[in-house]
């Protein structure tokens, strides 16, 4: 699990740098960050054998951002 978190952190930081370098809009960066953190929560939840259903939060976020 530690390897997963480290790999996720490195990939997350790399993509954020890539987004900044490509001058993406703040909306794109926020959507990426929110979805990435939700996926991290879900994977950690699966590894801990709990059941978390973020569908309502993701749909709310899409409505809020305007996609």
Residue frames relative to the residue before (quaternion, step in Angstrom):
aa qw qx qy qz dx dy dz
X 1.0000 0.0000 0.0000 0.0000 0.00 0.00 0.00
X 0.6139 0.5418 -0.3537 0.4521 3.58 1.07 -0.67
X 0.6339 0.5237 -0.3307 0.4631 3.59 1.01 -0.78
X 0.6345 0.5314 -0.3280 0.4555 3.57 0.99 -0.80
X 0.6778 0.4841 -0.2950 0.4681 3.59 0.87 -0.92
X 0.6529 0.5023 -0.3196 0.4683 3.60 0.98 -0.77
X 0.6529 0.5035 -0.3119 0.4721 3.58 0.94 -0.85
X 0.6408 0.5165 -0.3201 0.4692 3.57 0.97 -0.84
X 0.6614 0.5143 -0.3113 0.4485 3.60 0.90 -0.90
X 0.6642 0.4961 -0.3052 0.4686 3.58 0.94 -0.86
X 0.6706 0.4880 -0.2979 0.4727 3.58 0.91 -0.90
X 0.6326 0.5385 -0.3212 0.4546 3.57 0.99 -0.84
X 0.6740 0.4860 -0.2906 0.4744 3.58 0.87 -0.95
X 0.6484 0.5295 -0.3162 0.4464 3.58 0.98 -0.82
X 0.6795 0.4768 -0.2933 0.4742 3.57 0.93 -0.83
X 0.6151 0.5304 -0.3542 0.4636 3.60 1.02 -0.69
X 0.6409 0.5019 -0.3199 0.4847 3.60 0.98 -0.83
X 0.6354 0.5282 -0.3214 0.4626 3.59 0.99 -0.84
X 0.6574 0.5049 -0.3135 0.4632 3.60 0.93 -0.88
X 0.6616 0.4948 -0.3120 0.4692 3.58 0.94 -0.84
X 0.6477 0.5218 -0.3136 0.4581 3.58 1.00 -0.85
X 0.7189 0.4266 -0.2386 0.4943 3.61 1.02 -0.79
X 0.3724 -0.7650 0.4502 0.2709 3.59 1.34 0.02
X 0.1360 0.7958 -0.5665 0.1651 3.55 0.78 1.08
X 0.5791 -0.5848 0.4302 0.3709 3.56 -1.20 0.44
X 0.6377 -0.5328 0.3977 0.3890 3.53 -1.25 0.48
X 0.6018 0.5727 -0.3523 0.4310 3.59 1.05 -0.73
X 0.6624 0.5001 -0.3046 0.4673 3.60 0.94 -0.86
X 0.6590 0.5047 -0.3075 0.4652 3.56 0.96 -0.87
X 0.6552 0.5088 -0.3188 0.4585 3.61 0.92 -0.84
X 0.6460 0.5088 -0.3277 0.4651 3.59 0.92 -0.84
X 0.6522 0.5092 -0.3183 0.4626 3.59 0.93 -0.86
X 0.6698 0.5056 -0.3068 0.4490 3.59 0.85 -0.95
X 0.6759 0.4948 -0.3019 0.4553 3.59 0.84 -0.94
X 0.6926 0.4649 -0.2906 0.4688 3.60 0.84 -0.92
X 0.6360 0.5236 -0.3347 0.4575 3.58 1.03 -0.70
X 0.6760 0.4786 -0.3005 0.4730 3.58 0.92 -0.82
X 0.6111 0.5257 -0.3498 0.4774 3.59 1.09 -0.62
X 0.6638 0.4910 -0.3161 0.4673 3.57 0.93 -0.83
X 0.6164 0.5306 -0.3465 0.4675 3.59 1.04 -0.68
X 0.6490 0.5097 -0.3148 0.4690 3.58 0.95 -0.86
X 0.6615 0.5082 -0.3122 0.4546 3.58 0.92 -0.87
X 0.6769 0.4895 -0.3050 0.4572 3.61 0.88 -0.88
X 0.6434 0.4905 -0.3292 0.4869 3.58 0.97 -0.76
X 0.6308 0.5328 -0.3247 0.4613 3.57 1.04 -0.77
X 0.6453 0.5048 -0.3198 0.4759 3.60 0.99 -0.81
X 0.6663 0.5011 -0.3092 0.4575 3.59 0.94 -0.84
X 0.6944 0.4392 -0.2629 0.5058 3.59 1.15 -0.59
X 0.4146 -0.7480 0.4208 0.3026 3.59 1.38 0.03
X 0.4284 0.6255 -0.5173 0.3971 3.55 0.90 0.99
X 0.3279 -0.7344 0.5527 0.2183 3.56 -1.24 0.12
X 0.0189 0.7911 -0.6034 0.0984 3.54 -0.48 1.30
X 0.1077 -0.8060 0.5811 0.0343 3.58 -0.77 1.00
X 0.1012 -0.8538 0.5097 0.0311 3.61 -0.14 1.26
X 0.3088 0.7994 -0.4846 0.1756 3.62 1.21 0.16
X 0.6604 0.5029 -0.3176 0.4583 3.60 0.94 -0.79
X 0.6565 0.5026 -0.3168 0.4648 3.60 0.97 -0.80
X 0.6583 0.5031 -0.3165 0.4619 3.61 0.94 -0.84
X 0.6651 0.4858 -0.3158 0.4710 3.60 0.91 -0.82
X 0.6221 0.5237 -0.3425 0.4705 3.61 1.03 -0.69
X 0.6512 0.5171 -0.3149 0.4576 3.58 0.97 -0.86
X 0.6444 0.5054 -0.3247 0.4732 3.62 0.97 -0.80
X 0.6522 0.5013 -0.3173 0.4718 3.60 0.97 -0.78
X 0.6581 0.5231 -0.3011 0.4501 3.56 0.99 -0.88
X 0.7009 0.4513 -0.2658 0.4842 3.57 0.96 -0.89
X 0.4774 -0.7089 0.4071 0.3223 3.56 1.11 -0.58
X 0.4047 0.7095 -0.4862 0.3106 3.59 1.09 0.60
